[in-house]
Amino acid sequence: MKPHLEDLVQTPIPTRHGGFILHYYSNNIDDKEHIALVKGNVAGRENIPVRIHSECFTGDVLGSRRCDCGEQLEMALHMISESQAGILIYLRQEGRGIGLLKKLQAYNLQDEGLDTVDANIHLGHLADEREYNIAALMLESLQVKSIQLITNNPKKIDALTKLGITVNKRIPIEVVAHQHNLGYLKTKAKKMAHMLFEGKK
């Protein structure tokens, strides 16, 4: 079956970061509800700032400090609001693709001493099971020519490049480390090659 994605609904969404157009997508790949918040005219444009953000209920909605997800979401929306045009793609792949139940189970394993990577592996999953083919299709649907990706994850850049997206620049998005997220951030840097703590001891 050929991958198919459709931009079903577009509606204005006023936010504390300014006005966006929310695009609701349907697809035949995973049948999940993925969305894009778009500021300005992005069609046919080069070097559009883009954040591809994977769903994190605990961080994005509840404000959990165990991760940096909620803070990154707010920072990315602020960055995009400061630009003439930009896109935030919100992918429904909770817990780096393992789902909310397994993510919460992984939290308990982390409290017993495992790090975020080893906890996922202990539960029978990969360290990161996220995919970006739907994000690439969404960018194609929005007719973006090239992007500047807001990320600390070089593997995300590689994945999008292999999917045919031109990534001209990486825009860092590093939150302040504190007692609740420091171990999590260090594990992402050490085991997942995230570009964090650069230039810091």
KAKA-V400586 format. One record per helix or strand. SS is the DSSP state (hx for helix, st for strand). FROM is the first residue (numbers start at 0). TO is the last residue. If there is no record, write none. Layout:
BEGIN
SS,FROM,TO ; SS,FROM,TO
END
This chain:
BEGIN
st,4,14 ; st,17,26 ; st,33,38 ; st,47,53 ; hx,56,60 ; hx,68,80 ; st,85,90 ; hx,93,96 ; hx,99,110 ; hx,115,121 ; hx,132,140 ; st,146,149 ; st,152,152 ; hx,153,161 ; st,166,170 ; hx,181,190 ; st,193,193
END
